[in-house]
Amino acid sequence: MRTALKSNSLHSDSQPNLVPRRPVAIIALHWGTALVGLAVVALILGRELADGKAMRALLLDGHRAFGALVLALTLARVAVRIRHHPLSESVDASAAHRLVIAAMHLALYGLLVAVPVLGWALTNAHGQPVSVFGLFALPSLLERDSDLADTLGDLHETAAWCLVGAVGLHVAAALWHHFVRRDPVLLAMLPHGDPAHLRRASSSPDLAAIPSESTEAST
């Protein structure tokens, strides 16, 4: 029995791939979306503070282009997430906890799609195309309509604030997992997490079912 336990321990220490890290594509898309999202916010805030019509127009064009990139990254994230089982499904949690996690992710992904689509439609309603860094323009979703533009502007702003709230809850949940529950959910999403810490955390009975990246990739 002792020999078997010792053998298993050596086997675990010699295989760093047993760390329950998320697939590289999910990590890259997650942090890529976060960085681009910060750029979107910085550009629109900068526009409010900028002087000069030309500078304000330039910042708005950048806001729209990065918003289109957020939409593309989100759709890619949804596709990859369908391919790989979410980490939350592997954590030993109650049905209510799983329901809350699913609802939060659904709201977050829904808003990540809705906000840029509303901005896209708003731009078209103003009679303008959405230019993606001057490389190409997105197809128009609708014709010019000033009255509709006012409505879309309100919806876009409201959805954007809802997204800010959803992101805040997402960050709070990640910190709760890390500092309160002390599981590897946050570390598994970091580009350079501590493998030793992840191995120690994954030895918890509550987290024994979390799969490794290699296991997820093979499903």
N, C-alpha and C positions, 0 to 999 in steps of 0.2 A: 504493500500500500504506500509506504513512504517512498519507495523507489519510483512508483508511478507518479506520485505528487511531485517529486523532485524532477522527474523527466518532463512533466507538463510545464513546470516552472521554467526550466531551461529552454524548452521549446518556445514558450511565450516570449522570453527575453531575447531569443535569437531571431524573432520574426517581428520587426517593427511595423510591418504592414498590417498587423492586427489592431493598430490604432484605429478607432472608429471615426476616421476623418471623412468628410463629405467628398464626393467626386470633384476633381479639379474644375470641371466645367461649371458646376453649381457654385463653387467658391468664387471663380472668376466673374461669373455673371452677377452674383450677389454684390460684390464689392465694386464691380464696374458700374452697375446701376446706381449704387450709393454715390459714387464719385460724380457721375454724370448728373444725378439729381441735385447734388450740391452746386454744380455749375449752373443748372437751370435756375435755382433760387438766387444765386449770386448775381446772375445776369439781369434778372427782373428787378432785384433790389437796386442794382447799379443803375438801371435805367431810370428809376424813380429819383435818384440823386444826381444824375448826369445833367449837364447843361449843354444846350445845343441840339438842334433837331437831328443833325447828321449822326451824332454820337448816340442819341436815344434810339434812332432807327437801327443803327448797327447792333446795339445791345439787344434790341427786340428780335432782330433776325437771328442772333446767336441763341437767344432764349428759345425761339421756335425750332431751330435746328437741333439743339441738344434735347428738346422735348421729343422730337421725332426719334432721336436715338434712344431715349428712355423707353419709348413704345416698342422699338425693335428689340431692345435687350429684354424687356418684359415678356414679349411673345416667345423669345428664345428660352427664357427661364421657364415658362410654362411648359414648353416642349420637353426640356430636359427634366423637369420635375415629374412629368408623366412617365418618362423613361425610368427614373430612379425613384424608389420608395422614399417618402419624406422621413427624416430622422425621427420626427415625433411619433411615427407609427411604431418605431422600434423601442421607444421608451415605455417602461412599465408605468402606466398612468391610468387613472380612473376614466370611465366613460365621459364624465362631465368635463374633465381636464382635456381629453382629446377633442371634445366638441368645441371647447373654447379655442383651442389651437387651430382647429380647422376653420372656425369662423373668422379668426384674426387673419389667417393667411388668405382666405377668400376675399375679405374686405381689402386687404393690402394689394393683392394682385388686381382686383377689380378697379381700385382707384388708380393704380399705376397705368392701367389701360384707359380709363375714363378721362383722366385729366389731360393727357396729350391729345386724345381724340377730340375732346371739347375745344382745346386750343386750336387744333387743326381746322375744325369746323368754324370757329370764331374768325380765324384769319381769312378763310374763304368768304365768310359772310361780309367781311369788310372789303371784298373784291380783290384780295391779294392771294398769291400762292404761297405755300410753305416751301421756302428754298432751303435745301440741306447743304449748308456750307458752300453754296454757289455751285455745287456739282450737279444737282438735278432738283426738280421741283416735284413735290407730291401731287398726285391727281386731286382735282377739286372735288370736295364732297357735296357742295351745294353752290347755288348762284349767289350773287351779291344781294344782301338783304339787311338794311340798316336796323330795322326793328328786331329781326331775329338775332342780329349781332349783339344788341343790348342784352337780350335774354341769355344768349350763349356766354356772354362775358360774366354775367352774374353766376351762372352755373359753373363755369370754369373756375372762378375764384372760390366759390363755396366748396367745390370738389377738391381744390388744391389745399384748402385749410383742413378738410377732412383727412386728406392724405398726410398732412403734417401730424395730425393727431394719431393716425394709425401707425406712422413711423415711430412716434414717441412711445406708443404702447409696445411696439415691436422691440425697441431698444430696452425698455423697462423689463420686458419679459426675458430678454437675453441676459440682462444683469441679474435678474432674480434666479434664473437657472444657475448662473455662475457663482453668485455670492450666498444665496440662501439654500437652494437645493444642492449645490455643489456637484452638479453633473457636468459632463463634457460637451453639452449642446453648443455653448458659445465657442469653446476652444476648437471644436470640430469644424467650425466655419471660418476660423482665422487662417490666413495664408501660411503663417509660421507659428502654429500652436506648439505647445510643449508636449512632445510625444510621451515622455515619462508621466507627466501629469494626466494625460489622457488614459494611459494604461492603468494608472492607479484609480482614476475615477471609474473606469469601465469595470473594475473589479467589484464595484458596489452591487449588491443583489438587485437593486432597482434598475440597474443599467446593464445587466448581464446580457440582455437580448439585443443591444445595439450592434449592428453589423459593421464590419470593416468596409473600407472603400472597395477592396477587391471582391468582397462578397456581394456588395451592391452592384458592382459593375458586371457581375456574372449573371444577375437576375434578368 
